[in-house]
Amino acid sequence: QDPRTREMKEPLAMLLAMDLLALCPPDLQKKVLREVEDRFLTSSAVSRAVWMATPDLSLFLLLNLYRSVPSQLYPVLHSILHQMAPTWSASQTERVILFIACDTNTRPAAKEDLADLVSHIVASRAPSCDNIRAHPQVVDLMLMMLDASPEGVRVSAVRNIAMLLEDPKVAKNFAKCSGFEAARRYLRSHSFSGATCTALLDLALGKNPCHAHAEQPQ
């Protein structure tokens, strides 16, 4: 079979393979994840949609893999998630944010990668951007990220808030829940560097980080 036309025809079989992946040695983990990445790049949109619609596949398992695979495989996981992200529902993006904010078993580098992915979603024009902007708890979710470790996550959250506040409905909800006071409280409870100060200054001056994310290579 031509490798350029390989389709992901059996999502349940992929589910089994992914479920067992955490028990495999790193070299086999890398091989399987590279194969999944390749299938995403070469499969049709219909095939990818079927794969992602399979219950408990893709997002849930990929997030859990951040807890077990070596950090050298993070770029592969990030690449797969980046291909999935444009079509995420609000609840799927919420799951990623809760994982970033609440999971205590994931390395800081993984959380920063995921936080950057959330920023790409907020900055994009993909359906997932509209979905998360319309989420009734979007302000609460961003404030949760402000209380997360490491600092890179909090910097991403500040940039997300800057972009979201351009939406009048989000801005109204942010003011209603005293968002800046909550942000102050969360940020003061963590150590910080110039990166946090720069992001806050950009927010204060109305500098939208959306264009910086849009210009970054995928």
Rosetta silent file (secondary structure, phi, psi, omega in degrees, C-alpha in Angstrom):
SEQUENCE: QDPRTREMKEPLAMLLAMDLLALCPPDLQKKVLREVEDRFLTSSAVSRAVWMATPDLSLFLLLNLYRSVPSQLYPVLHSILHQMAPTWSASQTERVILFIACDTNTRPAAKEDLADLVSHIVASRAPSCDNIRAHPQVVDLMLMMLDASPEGVRVSAVRNIAMLLEDPKVAKNFAKCSGFEAARRYLRSHSFSGATCTALLDLALGKNPCHAHAEQPQ
SCORE:     score description
SCORE:     0.000 S_00000001
   1 L     0.000  135.872  178.451    0.000    0.000    0.000 S_00000001
   2 L   -62.366  120.649 -178.031    1.192    3.461   -0.908 S_00000001
   3 H   -61.781  -19.931 -179.986    2.218    5.092    2.419 S_00000001
   4 H   -76.141  -12.516 -177.146    0.889    8.419    1.155 S_00000001
   5 H  -118.893   13.802 -179.576   -2.677    7.034    1.078 S_00000001
   6 L   -66.461  131.400 -178.613   -2.764    5.045    4.298 S_00000001
   7 L  -111.090  153.070  174.132   -6.012    5.631    6.167 S_00000001
   8 L   -89.189   86.913 -171.442   -6.881    5.163    9.833 S_00000001
   9 L   -89.563  -18.903 -176.398   -9.671    2.685    9.150 S_00000001
  10 L  -123.866   80.618 -177.657   -9.896    0.956   12.525 S_00000001
  11 H   -62.000  -31.347  179.580  -10.128    3.556   15.294 S_00000001
  12 H   -69.217  -34.483  175.033  -10.963    0.942   17.939 S_00000001
  13 H   -66.953  -38.234  176.603   -7.769   -0.946   17.103 S_00000001
  14 H   -64.776  -36.744  177.244   -5.882    2.334   17.434 S_00000001
  15 H   -58.398  -44.748  179.473   -7.591    2.829   20.794 S_00000001
  16 H   -63.334  -44.835  179.743   -6.183   -0.478   22.005 S_00000001
  17 H   -61.388  -43.974 -179.563   -2.696    0.372   20.744 S_00000001
  18 H   -67.727  -35.606 -179.656   -2.763    3.788   22.401 S_00000001
  19 H   -65.160  -34.066 -179.424   -4.114    2.340   25.637 S_00000001
  20 H   -84.914  -10.047 -171.386   -1.171   -0.062   25.843 S_00000001
  21 H   -61.841  -35.928 -178.831    1.375    2.565   24.884 S_00000001
  22 L   -62.493  -21.155 -178.691    2.070    3.719   28.452 S_00000001
  23 L   -91.831   -2.808 -174.896    3.320    0.200   29.241 S_00000001
  24 L   -91.183  157.268  174.352    5.762    0.099   26.326 S_00000001
  25 L   -67.888  157.344 -175.359    9.482    0.964   26.332 S_00000001
  26 H   -54.354  -37.816 -177.404   10.381    4.449   25.008 S_00000001
  27 H   -65.525  -36.729  178.495   11.623    3.236   21.615 S_00000001
  28 H   -74.764  -36.404  175.216    8.294    1.541   20.897 S_00000001
  29 H   -57.316  -45.304 -179.278    6.359    4.547   22.218 S_00000001
  30 H   -62.492  -43.323 -178.033    8.233    6.748   19.777 S_00000001
  31 H   -62.719  -44.658 -178.126    7.577    4.407   16.860 S_00000001
  32 H   -67.305  -44.163 -179.052    3.820    4.208   17.548 S_00000001
  33 H   -65.069  -37.849  176.064    3.409    7.950   18.095 S_00000001
  34 H   -62.911  -36.989  178.997    5.334    8.710   14.904 S_00000001
  35 H   -66.348  -42.762  177.961    2.998    6.332   13.081 S_00000001
  36 H   -61.842  -44.443  178.566   -0.065    8.083   14.504 S_00000001
  37 H   -59.208  -43.677 -179.567    1.368   11.450   13.503 S_00000001
  38 H   -63.672  -39.832  179.445    2.040   10.154    9.997 S_00000001
  39 H   -64.568  -37.989  177.201   -1.495    8.799    9.687 S_00000001
  40 H   -62.210  -39.460 -177.198   -2.923   12.179   10.641 S_00000001
  41 H   -72.607  -28.609 -173.594   -0.835   13.856    7.966 S_00000001
  42 H  -105.576  -13.308 -178.120   -1.734   11.363    5.225 S_00000001
  43 L   -81.731  160.733  177.069   -5.345   10.418    6.018 S_00000001
  44 L   -73.817  163.364  178.583   -8.392   12.096    4.577 S_00000001
  45 H   -60.180  -37.432  179.767  -10.442   14.588    6.589 S_00000001
  46 H   -64.540  -43.891 -179.911  -13.226   12.006    6.880 S_00000001
  47 H   -63.543  -42.587  178.545  -10.861    9.389    8.267 S_00000001
  48 H   -64.099  -38.493 -179.947   -9.430   11.822   10.822 S_00000001
  49 H   -63.991  -40.951  177.808  -12.935   12.830   11.896 S_00000001
  50 H   -63.094  -43.051 -179.277  -13.894    9.191   12.498 S_00000001
  51 H   -61.964  -45.096 -176.474  -10.715    8.643   14.516 S_00000001
  52 H   -73.889  -23.265 -179.215  -11.268   11.703   16.696 S_00000001
  53 H   -82.918   -7.993  179.429  -14.958   10.905   17.235 S_00000001
  54 L   -69.180  124.043 -177.223  -14.165    7.531   18.774 S_00000001
  55 L   -53.883  134.709  174.885  -15.041    7.716   22.497 S_00000001
  56 L    66.777    8.080  175.784  -12.020    7.984   24.827 S_00000001
  57 L   -89.329 -167.566  174.509   -9.555    7.954   21.960 S_00000001
  58 L    39.114  -96.251 -167.000   -7.265   10.788   20.910 S_00000001
  59 H   -59.921  -51.604 -176.972   -7.554   13.593   23.457 S_00000001
  60 H   -59.304  -47.913 -177.690   -8.018   11.625   26.682 S_00000001
  61 H   -71.176  -38.186 -179.456   -5.270    9.129   25.921 S_00000001
  62 H   -65.532  -39.976  176.895   -2.867   11.676   24.477 S_00000001
  63 H   -63.396  -42.246  178.948   -3.122   13.864   27.576 S_00000001
  64 H   -63.609  -30.708 -179.961   -2.485   10.867   29.797 S_00000001
  65 H   -65.849  -25.732  176.740    0.591   10.000   27.765 S_00000001
  66 L   -59.524  -23.100 -178.930    2.208   13.273   28.854 S_00000001
  67 L   -80.742  -19.603 -169.772    2.476   11.655   32.301 S_00000001
  68 L  -121.569  -25.764 -175.552    4.375    8.607   31.127 S_00000001
  69 L   -84.171  156.622  176.229    6.383    9.170   27.948 S_00000001
  70 L   -62.676  152.239 -177.838    9.894   10.672   27.922 S_00000001
  71 H   -61.304  -22.809  178.867   10.079   14.422   27.356 S_00000001
  72 H   -63.732  -19.523 -178.938   11.781   13.755   23.992 S_00000001
  73 H   -93.848   -3.089  179.479    8.377   12.593   22.695 S_00000001
  74 H   -56.546  -42.863  179.803    6.526   15.762   23.714 S_00000001
  75 H   -59.395  -33.243  178.806    6.993   17.345   20.251 S_00000001
  76 H   -69.440  -46.163  176.949    5.281   14.348   18.647 S_00000001
  77 H   -59.038  -43.489 -178.666    2.347   14.515   21.066 S_00000001
  78 H   -62.975  -39.948  179.802    2.150   18.267   20.526 S_00000001
  79 H   -62.871  -42.911  179.333    2.118   17.816   16.740 S_00000001
  80 H   -64.271  -46.620 -179.765   -0.769   15.339   16.924 S_00000001
  81 H   -63.945  -36.049 -179.982   -2.780   17.561   19.267 S_00000001
  82 H   -63.264  -34.921  177.981   -2.064   20.596   17.078 S_00000001
  83 H   -72.594  -29.524  179.910   -3.655   18.803   14.129 S_00000001
  84 H   -81.147  -31.898 -166.948   -6.708   17.915   16.208 S_00000001
  85 H   -56.522  -38.019 -175.889   -7.172   21.287   17.940 S_00000001
  86 H   -57.904  -23.178 -177.379   -8.940   23.297   15.176 S_00000001
  87 H  -107.532    8.143 -178.981  -12.069   21.136   15.481 S_00000001
  88 L   -62.575  143.787  170.933  -12.222   20.747   19.270 S_00000001
  89 L   -77.674  171.525  177.662  -15.498   21.420   20.995 S_00000001
  90 H   -61.376  -38.254 -178.581  -15.637   23.767   23.976 S_00000001
  91 H   -68.594  -31.674  177.522  -15.679   20.780   26.338 S_00000001
  92 H   -70.421  -43.315  176.068  -12.546   19.324   24.712 S_00000001
  93 H   -64.142  -38.209  176.510  -10.636   22.582   25.072 S_00000001
  94 H   -59.250  -40.890  179.657  -11.929   22.784   28.646 S_00000001
  95 H   -61.279  -40.780  178.357  -10.502   19.323   29.301 S_00000001
  96 H   -63.733  -44.740 -179.034   -7.085   20.465   28.119 S_00000001
  97 H   -64.096  -42.189  178.496   -7.212   23.580   30.320 S_00000001
  98 H   -64.620  -36.138  176.420   -8.271   21.576   33.375 S_00000001
  99 H   -62.471  -44.144  179.151   -5.440   19.140   32.694 S_00000001
 100 H   -62.051  -45.726 -171.694   -2.966   22.046   32.597 S_00000001
 101 H   -79.159  -30.601 -168.562   -4.335   23.671   35.737 S_00000001
 102 H  -113.582  -23.653 -176.179   -5.073   20.651   37.915 S_00000001
 103 L   -71.305  131.344 -177.377   -2.867   17.715   36.959 S_00000001
 104 L  -104.929    0.610 -175.768   -0.019   17.247   39.425 S_00000001
 105 L  -110.569    9.914 -177.550    1.796   14.407   37.659 S_00000001
 106 L  -108.311  137.824 -177.486    2.761   16.157   34.434 S_00000001
 107 L   -65.150  150.285  179.951    6.123   17.820   33.853 S_00000001
 108 H   -54.226  -39.998 -177.766    6.247   21.622   33.565 S_00000001
 109 H   -61.406  -37.522  178.884    7.481   21.474   29.959 S_00000001
 110 H   -66.751  -42.033  179.557    4.404   19.505   28.909 S_00000001
 111 H   -64.276  -38.066  178.668    2.069   21.976   30.585 S_00000001
 112 H   -66.738  -39.087  176.223    3.780   24.893   28.857 S_00000001
 113 H   -60.048  -45.597 -178.371    3.407   23.141   25.480 S_00000001
 114 H   -68.008  -38.035  178.027   -0.287   22.586   26.121 S_00000001
 115 H   -63.742  -38.598  177.132   -0.799   26.151   27.342 S_00000001
 116 H   -64.719  -35.952  177.532    0.792   27.428   24.144 S_00000001
 117 H   -64.969  -41.156  176.744   -1.594   25.220   22.164 S_00000001
 118 H   -60.606  -39.879  178.147   -4.565   26.777   24.001 S_00000001
 119 H   -63.234  -37.863  176.476   -3.203   30.204   23.056 S_00000001
 120 H   -62.546  -39.740  178.671   -3.078   29.141   19.410 S_00000001
 121 H   -62.747  -48.957 -178.120   -6.734   28.115   19.654 S_00000001
 122 H   -61.623  -34.223 -177.383   -7.772   31.437   21.206 S_00000001
 123 H   -83.362  -12.545 -172.350   -5.821   33.341   18.539 S_00000001
 124 L   -86.165  176.277  173.697   -7.124   31.316   15.600 S_00000001
 125 L  -110.873   17.899 -179.233  -10.180   31.584   13.411 S_00000001
 126 L   -76.459  161.833  177.918  -10.893   27.864   13.666 S_00000001
 127 H   -54.242  -34.973 -179.070  -14.208   26.497   14.983 S_00000001
 128 H   -63.165  -28.823  177.456  -12.515   25.606   18.277 S_00000001
 129 H   -66.581  -48.577  178.097  -11.804   29.321   18.853 S_00000001
 130 H   -61.465  -37.608 -178.284  -15.479   30.250   18.547 S_00000001
 131 H   -64.090  -45.190 -177.318  -16.398   27.299   20.750 S_00000001
 132 H   -74.749  -33.406  177.344  -14.147   28.268   23.644 S_00000001
 133 H   -63.335  -32.712 -179.445  -15.012   31.967   23.400 S_00000001
 134 L   -85.583   -4.457 -178.849  -18.685   31.036   23.765 S_00000001
 135 L   -64.672  129.201 -176.625  -18.021   28.769   26.748 S_00000001
 136 L   -63.508  -21.782  179.946  -19.962   30.147   29.762 S_00000001
 137 L  -108.609   23.431 -175.529  -16.996   29.482   32.070 S_00000001
 138 H   -60.734  -36.167  178.709  -14.227   30.731   29.786 S_00000001
 139 H   -65.255  -45.602  178.964  -13.236   33.449   32.286 S_00000001
 140 H   -60.842  -39.031 -179.640  -13.033   30.945   35.147 S_00000001
 141 H   -64.351  -42.339  179.663  -10.941   28.597   33.007 S_00000001
 142 H   -68.071  -36.878  177.687   -8.422   31.323   32.170 S_00000001
 143 H   -66.856  -33.647  175.353   -8.208   32.378   35.822 S_00000001
 144 H   -61.727  -38.933  178.053   -7.492   28.757   36.753 S_00000001
 145 H   -64.845  -29.553  178.660   -4.517   28.845   34.391 S_00000001
 146 H   -68.766  -16.343  179.846   -3.271   31.940   36.232 S_00000001
 147 L  -103.568   11.553 -176.210   -2.972   29.818   39.366 S_00000001
 148 L   -97.311  161.255  171.379   -1.072   27.013   37.648 S_00000001
 149 L  -111.217  147.230    5.901    2.594   26.136   37.536 S_00000001
 150 L   -88.993 -172.125 -176.513    4.936   26.739   35.775 S_00000001
 151 H   -61.676  -35.127 -179.558    5.212   30.428   34.940 S_00000001
 152 H   -56.007  -34.007  177.285    4.930   29.795   31.205 S_00000001
 153 H   -65.748  -43.125 -178.748    1.357   28.627   31.745 S_00000001
 154 H   -67.251  -37.611  176.637    0.490   31.832   33.592 S_00000001
 155 H   -62.676  -43.176  176.934    2.066   33.971   30.871 S_00000001
 156 H   -60.652  -39.391 -179.559   -0.045   32.145   28.267 S_00000001
 157 H   -63.980  -41.933  177.639   -3.133   32.758   30.406 S_00000001
 158 H   -60.714  -43.188  179.843   -2.452   36.501   30.539 S_00000001
 159 H   -66.124  -37.792  177.198   -2.086   36.567   26.752 S_00000001
 160 H   -62.430  -43.774  179.674   -5.294   34.556   26.354 S_00000001
 161 H   -61.048  -40.832  178.734   -7.155   37.019   28.554 S_00000001
 162 H   -58.703  -41.851  179.579   -5.840   39.909   26.435 S_00000001
 163 H   -71.998  -41.185 -176.961   -7.264   38.272   23.313 S_00000001
 164 H   -68.860  -30.933 -178.238  -10.550   37.225   24.908 S_00000001
 165 L   -67.960  -10.595  174.199  -11.256   40.681   26.333 S_00000001
 166 L   -72.155  -16.927  175.708  -11.707   41.929   22.770 S_00000001
 167 L   -85.992  118.166 -176.425  -15.023   40.057   22.853 S_00000001
 168 H   -55.816  -36.250 -179.575  -17.568   42.367   24.562 S_00000001
 169 H   -67.927  -42.401  178.699  -19.410   39.451   26.180 S_00000001
 170 H   -66.472  -41.763  179.624  -16.227   38.011   27.651 S_00000001
 171 H   -60.702  -40.001  178.909  -15.128   41.479   28.805 S_00000001
 172 H   -64.396  -44.751  179.270  -18.466   41.976   30.555 S_00000001
 173 H   -66.362  -36.432  179.465  -18.214   38.629   32.345 S_00000001
 174 H   -63.136  -43.937  178.480  -14.600   39.336   33.279 S_00000001
 175 H   -67.677  -38.253 -177.937  -15.575   42.625   34.904 S_00000001
 176 H   -61.909  -36.474 -178.832  -18.606   41.053   36.580 S_00000001
 177 L   -96.927   19.353  179.371  -16.466   38.470   38.376 S_00000001
 178 L    51.551   53.426 -173.969  -13.778   41.046   39.312 S_00000001
 179 H   -58.546  -41.059 -177.899  -11.351   39.345   36.963 S_00000001
 180 H   -69.884  -33.603  176.156   -8.428   41.684   37.490 S_00000001
 181 H   -67.435  -40.600  176.889   -8.659   41.370   41.261 S_00000001
 182 H   -64.493  -41.407  178.552   -8.715   37.578   40.929 S_00000001
 183 H   -61.274  -43.448  178.516   -5.753   37.737   38.534 S_00000001
 184 H   -59.057  -45.296 -178.482   -3.840   39.882   41.017 S_00000001
 185 H   -62.787  -44.616 -178.957   -4.529   37.421   43.817 S_00000001
 186 H   -67.552  -46.772 -175.580   -3.423   34.408   41.799 S_00000001
 187 H   -66.606  -33.896  179.846   -0.311   35.972   40.321 S_00000001
 188 H   -70.238  -16.316 -179.453    0.895   37.308   43.678 S_00000001
 189 L   -86.108   -0.697 -179.885    0.818   33.770   45.092 S_00000001
 190 L  -125.678  154.700  171.006    3.553   32.628   42.662 S_00000001
 191 L   -71.795  154.863 -177.136    7.090   33.725   41.927 S_00000001
 192 L  -149.584  163.291 -179.904    7.432   35.538   38.616 S_00000001
 193 L  -124.044 -169.245  178.649    9.950   36.951   36.179 S_00000001
 194 H   -62.807  -24.274 -178.974   10.021   39.629   33.535 S_00000001
 195 H   -62.701  -42.425  177.706    7.957   37.418   31.213 S_00000001
 196 H   -65.641  -43.626 -179.920    4.874   37.800   33.406 S_00000001
 197 H   -62.297  -39.912  179.336    5.438   41.543   33.761 S_00000001
 198 H   -64.821  -43.677  179.307    5.816   41.941   29.997 S_00000001
 199 H   -62.725  -39.609  178.270    2.583   40.027   29.318 S_00000001
 200 H   -67.567  -38.783  178.494    0.728   42.183   31.862 S_00000001
 201 H   -64.636  -41.891  177.210    2.169   45.352   30.350 S_00000001
 202 H   -61.009  -40.228  177.804    1.054   44.250   26.879 S_00000001
 203 H   -63.228  -45.087 -179.115   -2.427   43.613   28.293 S_00000001
 204 H   -63.227  -34.221 -177.384   -2.503   47.049   29.938 S_00000001
 205 L   -90.483    0.471  178.303   -1.398   48.751   26.702 S_00000001
 206 L    75.937   21.628  177.658   -3.863   46.829   24.575 S_00000001
 207 L   -80.736  115.837 -177.224   -1.237   44.928   22.614 S_00000001
 208 L   -86.367  119.326 -179.694   -2.963   41.883   21.192 S_00000001
 209 L   -76.556    1.913 -177.407   -0.635   38.826   21.046 S_00000001
 210 H   -56.081  -43.051 -175.928   -2.910   37.224   18.449 S_00000001
 211 H   -66.292  -35.456  178.579   -0.705   38.343   15.540 S_00000001
 212 H   -63.103  -41.690  178.921    2.443   36.861   17.090 S_00000001
 213 H   -69.548  -38.079 -178.069    0.755   33.467   17.379 S_00000001
 214 H   -65.449  -28.480 -177.667   -0.698   33.697   13.903 S_00000001
 215 H   -85.970  -12.368 -178.779    2.746   34.312   12.444 S_00000001
 216 L   -71.462  144.587  177.892    4.402   31.375   14.197 S_00000001
 217 L   -67.952  145.776 -179.771    5.016   28.306   12.012 S_00000001
 218 L   -79.742    0.000    0.000    2.682   25.382   12.586 S_00000001
